[in-house]
Amino acid sequence: MDTPNRNPSLTIEEVKARHRRLAILRTLAGTTDGMGSLTIFRSWLPEVGLAVATDELRADIRMLASAGLVVLKDDHDAWPFTLTQRGEEVAQGLITVDGVEKPTPDCPY
């Protein structure tokens, strides 16, 4: 049985990117201030099986920012960013955005 999130035309790298983006949003939604940074997520993502190169993580953060899901504060090495209301709604599964996995009830992030 196919699940609604599965798209057989996606490559494994695209699936990983969708999951990383969801993990970032859900983690930010679970913090008191909704803030994170490239540095923090570069260290944390491998802990949940989503290790990523820095350039790929930058691309993920840019994508989230361009979709209005996070606000990138500035472009220095730490790359701090903050969750938006729209990003929180995606993290909760209330709305969907192309390029971000929709959370399932057993979502591990």
C-alpha positions in Angstrom: 0.0 0.0 0.0 1.4 3.4 -1.0 1.5 6.2 1.5 0.5 9.7 0.3 4.0 11.1 0.9 5.8 8.7 -1.3 6.7 9.8 -4.8 8.5 7.1 -6.8 10.2 9.7 -9.0 12.1 11.2 -6.1 15.8 10.2 -5.7 17.1 9.0 -2.4 18.9 12.4 -2.0 15.7 14.3 -2.5 13.9 12.1 0.1 16.8 12.7 2.6 16.5 16.5 1.9 12.8 16.5 2.5 13.3 14.6 5.8 16.1 17.0 6.9 13.9 20.0 6.3 11.1 18.5 8.3 13.5 17.5 11.1 14.8 21.1 11.2 11.3 22.6 11.4 10.0 20.2 14.0 13.0 20.7 16.2 12.7 24.5 16.0 9.0 24.1 16.8 9.9 22.2 19.9 12.2 24.9 21.3 11.0 27.9 23.4 12.5 30.5 21.1 12.2 28.8 17.6 15.8 29.6 16.9 18.6 27.5 15.4 21.7 27.8 13.4 23.7 25.9 10.7 26.3 25.1 13.3 23.8 23.5 15.7 22.0 21.5 13.0 25.3 20.4 11.4 26.1 18.7 14.8 22.6 17.5 15.5 21.3 16.0 12.2 23.8 13.0 12.3 22.3 12.1 15.7 18.9 11.4 14.0 20.5 9.6 11.0 20.4 12.6 8.7 24.1 13.5 8.3 24.7 16.1 5.7 27.5 18.2 4.2 27.6 21.8 5.1 26.8 23.0 1.6 23.7 20.8 1.4 22.5 22.1 4.8 23.0 25.6 3.6 20.8 24.7 0.6 18.2 23.3 2.9 18.1 26.4 5.0 17.9 28.6 1.9 15.0 26.6 0.7 13.2 26.9 4.0 13.8 30.6 4.0 12.6 31.1 0.4 9.4 29.2 1.3 8.8 31.5 4.2 9.3 28.7 6.8 12.3 30.3 8.5 13.9 33.7 8.6 17.7 33.6 8.0 19.2 36.3 10.2 22.4 37.0 8.3 25.0 35.3 6.2 27.9 34.8 8.7 29.4 31.4 9.4 26.8 30.4 12.1 23.8 31.1 9.9 21.2 31.8 12.6 17.6 31.4 11.6 14.2 31.5 13.3 11.0 29.5 12.7 8.0 31.4 11.2 4.3 30.8 11.9 4.1 29.1 8.5 7.1 26.9 9.3 5.4 25.9 12.6 2.3 25.0 10.6 4.3 22.8 8.3 6.0 21.2 11.3 2.6 20.3 12.7 1.4 18.9 9.4 -1.3 21.6 9.1 -0.1 22.7 5.7 2.2 21.1 3.1 5.1 22.7 1.2 6.9 21.1 -1.7 10.3 20.0 -0.7 9.4 19.3 2.9 8.2 15.9 4.1 4.8 15.8 5.8 5.0 14.5 9.3 3.3 11.2 10.1 1.9 10.2 13.5 5.0 8.2 14.2 7.4 10.9 13.0 10.7 10.5 14.9 11.7 14.1 14.8 
